[in-house]
Amino acid sequence: MKHSHVLGGLVLASLASLYGCAGQRSEAALEQASTDFQKVKEDANVLRAAPRDVIRAGESLARADRLSSYWGSGQDVQHYAYLSQRYSAIAREHSNQVLNEERAAKLELERQRLQLALRESKLLSVQQQGKWLEEQIMAMATTQTDRGLVMTLGDVLFDTGEAELKNSANRVVLKIVQFLQLNPKRVVRIEGYTDSTGGKQENLKLSRDRAQSVADVLVDLGIDEKRIQVEGYGDEYPVDVNASERGRAQNRRVEIVFSDEKGQLGAAR
């Protein structure tokens, strides 16, 4: 009998020890699950992004808490505490994923906004440049006629009796090219004129050759030849008398007639 009581005591002690260890493990699991749940519950981003997972974590924690008051339910407590921890972790992961997606979306919107701003800046720059060039062209174009806005290139841009443009004409011609590039619908008519010195046919050929020389430079610099008309009028249509050197110099010229913004040129002479 004495041995039986001793053996029974040992068994009870062992069971108590086992239950004690199990109880400690379940209590630790319950405490960790509670800590994890408290963190996700207080995180506004998690609540917004993963409310269902937070609810499941809370339900599992509550069930583990209820079971912890029953003798011998340690494994169940650990099971539901584990479920609560997993739901808390899933809620956190889901929240991070949503936040990352939102950040990526914001970055993409910002990238698009910057690209739009850059395009608008470039467009504004082009428009400002175009306005400046137009003002330059207007300043150099001395006459508004029925044929259109007229810019005159004087005789000093050519050697006497020659049709090839001097280098001193490059700056003016480049402005014309830039203006036409920024105004792709505009066209020009280039008209050549001479004084009355020399024969009619000679003057007619020289006037046309000089006009063509200007047109060739425009084409070489990228202007479509379809946007350019060339005319030579020789000694016709003088702007001053040919009796003086000053008058003859005024008559030796190339006139560039610009169309309107829609590409409509006035009638030729």
C-alpha positions as a printed NumPy array, in Angstrom:
array([[   0.   ,    0.   ,    0.   ],
       [   2.805,    2.336,    0.928],
       [   4.503,    1.766,   -2.413],
       [   1.212,    2.38 ,   -4.219],
       [   0.753,    5.743,   -2.498],
       [   4.302,    6.754,   -3.346],
       [   3.837,    5.737,   -7.004],
       [   0.552,    7.592,   -7.189],
       [   2.141,   10.691,   -5.772],
       [   4.892,   10.553,   -8.341],
       [   2.365,   10.209,  -11.19 ],
       [   0.366,   13.165,   -9.908],
       [   3.511,   15.216,   -9.535],
       [   4.556,   14.343,  -13.091],
       [   1.138,   15.262,  -14.446],
       [   1.142,   18.513,  -12.528],
       [   4.565,   19.277,  -13.907],
       [   3.424,   18.506,  -17.441],
       [   0.325,   20.626,  -17.086],
       [   2.434,   23.354,  -15.561],
       [   4.819,   23.379,  -18.539],
       [   1.913,   23.256,  -20.963],
       [   0.251,   26.074,  -19.093],
       [   3.389,   28.173,  -19.271],
       [   3.694,   27.581,  -23.016],
       [   0.043,   28.424,  -23.67 ],
       [   0.283,   31.498,  -21.477],
       [   3.376,   32.685,  -23.37 ],
       [   1.659,   32.03 ,  -26.703],
       [  -1.439,   33.892,  -25.538],
       [   0.626,   36.838,  -24.367],
       [   2.562,   37.053,  -27.647],
       [  -0.645,   36.804,  -29.675],
       [  -2.185,   39.569,  -27.549],
       [   0.861,   41.801,  -28.096],
       [   0.801,   41.239,  -31.865],
       [  -2.938,   41.881,  -32.053],
       [  -2.651,   45.091,  -30.03 ],
       [  -0.048,   46.431,  -32.468],
       [  -2.109,   45.792,  -35.603],
       [  -5.295,   47.002,  -33.93 ],
       [  -3.679,   50.35 ,  -33.138],
       [  -2.155,   50.762,  -36.599],
       [  -4.494,   52.903,  -38.717],
       [  -2.872,   51.742,  -41.965],
       [  -3.41 ,   48.078,  -41.091],
       [  -7.019,   48.697,  -40.061],
       [  -7.636,   50.498,  -43.345],
       [  -5.875,   47.968,  -45.578],
       [  -6.736,   44.637,  -43.902],
       [  -9.753,   44.998,  -41.582],
       [ -10.935,   41.404,  -42.073],
       [  -7.589,   39.94 ,  -41.061],
       [  -7.542,   42.132,  -37.953],
       [ -11.036,   40.925,  -37.04 ],
       [  -9.992,   37.286,  -37.484],
       [  -6.917,   37.858,  -35.329],
       [  -9.125,   39.318,  -32.6  ],
       [ -11.654,   36.482,  -32.798],
       [  -8.926,   33.818,  -32.553],
       [  -7.309,   35.64 ,  -29.628],
       [ -10.641,   35.879,  -27.808],
       [ -11.229,   32.155,  -28.281],
       [  -7.741,   31.322,  -27.001],
       [  -8.364,   33.564,  -24.014],
       [ -11.626,   31.801,  -23.186],
       [ -10.055,   28.36 ,  -23.513],
       [  -7.196,   29.342,  -21.22 ],
       [  -9.582,   29.225,  -18.255],
       [ -10.312,   25.538,  -18.807],
       [  -8.133,   22.796,  -17.318],
       [  -6.281,   20.756,  -19.925],
       [  -6.938,   23.04 ,  -22.898],
       [  -3.34 ,   24.209,  -23.316],
       [  -2.94 ,   22.816,  -26.819],
       [  -6.152,   24.508,  -27.97 ],
       [  -5.02 ,   27.769,  -26.436],
       [  -1.719,   27.523,  -28.294],
       [  -3.53 ,   26.632,  -31.534],
       [  -5.864,   29.663,  -31.471],
       [  -3.095,   31.913,  -30.198],
       [  -1.017,   30.784,  -33.18 ],
       [  -3.959,   31.502,  -35.513],
       [  -4.31 ,   34.97 ,  -33.999],
       [  -0.601,   35.644,  -34.53 ],
       [  -0.797,   34.468,  -38.125],
       [  -3.818,   36.67 ,  -38.869],
       [  -1.997,   39.624,  -37.289],
       [   1.063,   38.896,  -39.442],
       [  -1.091,   38.503,  -42.57 ],
       [  -2.81 ,   41.809,  -41.786],
       [   0.59 ,   43.478,  -41.446],
       [   1.835,   41.957,  -44.726],
       [  -1.351,   42.948,  -46.514],
       [  -1.03 ,   46.485,  -45.177],
       [   2.598,   46.723,  -46.323],
       [   1.631,   45.485,  -49.767],
       [  -1.166,   48.058,  -50.062],
       [   1.109,   50.84 ,  -48.822],
       [   3.814,   49.853,  -51.309],
       [   1.268,   49.841,  -54.129],
       [   0.012,   53.245,  -53.045],
       [   3.563,   54.598,  -52.886],
       [   4.259,   53.199,  -56.358],
       [   1.057,   54.78 ,  -57.667],
       [   2.008,   58.131,  -56.119],
       [   5.5  ,   57.898,  -57.587],
       [   4.03 ,   57.119,  -61.005],
       [   1.652,   60.078,  -60.74 ],
       [   4.54 ,   62.289,  -59.698],
       [   6.63 ,   61.009,  -62.614],
       [   3.778,   61.744,  -65.02 ],
       [   3.291,   65.182,  -63.451],
       [   6.983,   65.976,  -63.862],
       [   6.967,   64.751,  -67.459],
       [   3.921,   66.896,  -68.181],
       [   5.583,   69.88 ,  -66.517],
       [   8.711,   69.253,  -68.582],
       [   6.699,   69.031,  -71.805],
       [   4.801,   72.2  ,  -70.891],
       [   8.097,   73.905,  -70.072],
       [   9.563,   72.842,  -73.398],
       [   6.398,   73.923,  -75.193],
       [   6.463,   77.266,  -73.408],
       [  10.118,   77.613,  -74.284],
       [   9.376,   76.848,  -77.934],
       [   6.443,   79.256,  -77.91 ],
       [   8.572,   81.959,  -76.308],
       [  11.339,   81.292,  -78.799],
       [   8.814,   81.401,  -81.632],
       [   7.404,   84.688,  -80.356],
       [  10.903,   86.138,  -80.075],
       [  11.777,   85.   ,  -83.596],
       [   8.508,   86.373,  -84.917],
       [   9.31 ,   89.715,  -83.317],
       [  12.759,   89.574,  -84.934],
       [  11.26 ,   88.78 ,  -88.32 ],
       [   8.698,   91.554,  -87.905],
       [  11.46 ,   93.976,  -86.968],
       [  13.46 ,   93.066,  -90.067],
       [  10.433,   92.956,  -92.353],
       [   9.95 ,   96.576,  -93.278],
       [   6.777,   96.434,  -95.361],
       [   3.282,   95.022,  -95.047],
       [   1.881,   94.74 ,  -98.571],
       [  -1.017,   93.1  , -100.373],
       [   1.387,   90.268, -101.144],
       [   2.046,   89.719,  -97.428],
       [   4.737,   90.667,  -94.928],
       [   7.934,   91.494,  -96.813],
       [  11.542,   91.271,  -95.595],
       [  14.191,   92.869,  -97.764],
       [  17.724,   91.501,  -98.127],
       [  19.867,   94.266,  -99.494],
       [  22.493,   94.215, -102.218],
       [  25.302,   94.162,  -99.614],
       [  24.617,   90.453,  -99.111],
       [  25.869,   89.722, -102.641],
       [  29.033,   90.641, -104.534],
       [  28.517,   92.835, -107.568],
       [  27.071,   90.826, -110.416],
       [  27.156,   87.623, -108.348],
       [  24.298,   85.435, -107.115],
       [  26.041,   83.642, -104.249],
       [  25.174,   84.832, -100.748],
       [  27.951,   86.27 ,  -98.607],
       [  28.682,   84.847,  -95.151],
       [  27.289,   88.051,  -93.662],
       [  23.818,   86.841,  -94.706],
       [  24.003,   83.71 ,  -92.544],
       [  22.568,   85.267,  -89.374],
       [  19.516,   86.642,  -91.171],
       [  18.928,   83.44 ,  -93.117],
       [  19.243,   81.33 ,  -89.962],
       [  16.52 ,   83.373,  -88.257],
       [  14.277,   82.815,  -91.253],
       [  14.925,   79.068,  -91.056],
       [  14.169,   78.917,  -87.327],
       [  11.016,   80.961,  -87.825],
       [   9.787,   78.621,  -90.557],
       [  10.631,   75.559,  -88.452],
       [   8.526,   76.897,  -85.583],
       [   5.72 ,   77.834,  -87.987],
       [   5.394,   74.761,  -90.218],
       [   2.29 ,   76.02 ,  -92.051],
       [   3.895,   79.221,  -93.271],
       [   5.383,   79.398,  -96.762],
       [   7.538,   82.035,  -98.442],
       [   8.008,   83.523, -101.856],
       [  11.536,   84.738, -102.576],
       [  11.679,   87.505, -105.17 ],
       [  14.846,   88.829, -106.811],
       [  15.3  ,   92.357, -108.23 ],
       [  18.108,   94.328, -109.927],
       [  18.716,   97.915, -110.939],
       [  18.409,   99.054, -114.534],
       [  22.105,   98.666, -115.324],
       [  22.719,   95.922, -117.877],
       [  20.453,   94.142, -120.322],
       [  16.921,   93.023, -119.542],
       [  17.644,   89.312, -119.882],
       [  20.853,   89.576, -117.862],
       [  19.033,   91.362, -115.071],
       [  16.173,   88.891, -115.148],
       [  18.561,   85.929, -114.836],
       [  20.621,   87.566, -112.065],
       [  17.518,   88.448, -110.066],
       [  16.194,   84.9  , -110.284],
       [  19.616,   83.377, -109.507],
       [  19.933,   85.495, -106.374],
       [  16.438,   84.507, -105.217],
       [  17.264,   80.872, -105.928],
       [  20.512,   81.18 , -103.953],
       [  18.549,   82.202, -100.863],
       [  16.046,   79.391, -101.461],
       [  18.861,   76.838, -101.776],
       [  20.293,   77.865,  -98.401],
       [  16.863,   77.462,  -96.771],
       [  16.497,   73.996,  -98.275],
       [  20.033,   73.026,  -97.224],
       [  19.091,   74.   ,  -93.658],
       [  16.043,   71.752,  -93.623],
       [  13.12 ,   73.743,  -95.042],
       [  10.964,   71.721,  -97.45 ],
       [  11.345,   73.11 , -100.962],
       [   7.552,   72.789, -101.37 ],
       [   7.214,   75.684,  -98.929],
       [   9.34 ,   77.975, -101.109],
       [   8.433,   79.82 , -104.296],
       [  11.101,   81.628, -106.342],
       [  10.556,   84.577, -108.674],
       [  12.949,   86.882, -110.574],
       [  11.702,   90.268, -111.775],
       [  14.923,   91.838, -113.085],
       [  14.8  ,   95.648, -113.068],
       [  11.012,   95.825, -112.764],
       [   9.301,   97.267, -109.681],
       [  12.103,   99.6  , -108.521],
       [  11.756,  101.112, -105.044],
       [  13.906,  104.132, -105.891],
       [  15.143,  105.961, -109.   ],
       [  18.016,  104.392, -110.893],
       [  19.601,  107.803, -111.613],
       [  21.756,  107.682, -108.444],
       [  24.036,  105.055, -106.949],
       [  22.001,  105.128, -103.773],
       [  18.816,  104.523, -105.723],
       [  20.331,  101.682, -107.72 ],
       [  21.588,  100.043, -104.485],
       [  18.059,  100.174, -103.114],
       [  16.715,   98.475, -106.238],
       [  19.256,   95.638, -106.1  ],
       [  17.55 ,   93.45 , -103.52 ],
       [  15.92 ,   90.139, -102.621],
       [  12.508,   90.3  , -100.989],
       [  11.119,   87.45 ,  -98.9  ],
       [   7.334,   87.443,  -98.733],
       [   5.829,   85.498,  -95.8  ],
       [   2.438,   83.861,  -95.914],
       [  -0.079,   84.164,  -93.098],
       [  -0.263,   81.528,  -90.33 ],
       [  -2.519,   79.34 ,  -92.486],
       [  -0.024,   79.267,  -95.351],
       [  -1.891,   81.687,  -97.616],
       [   0.377,   83.868,  -99.727],
       [  -0.763,   87.027, -101.381],
       [  -0.85 ,   87.141, -105.164],
       [   2.468,   87.409, -106.978],
       [   3.281,   90.539, -108.953]])
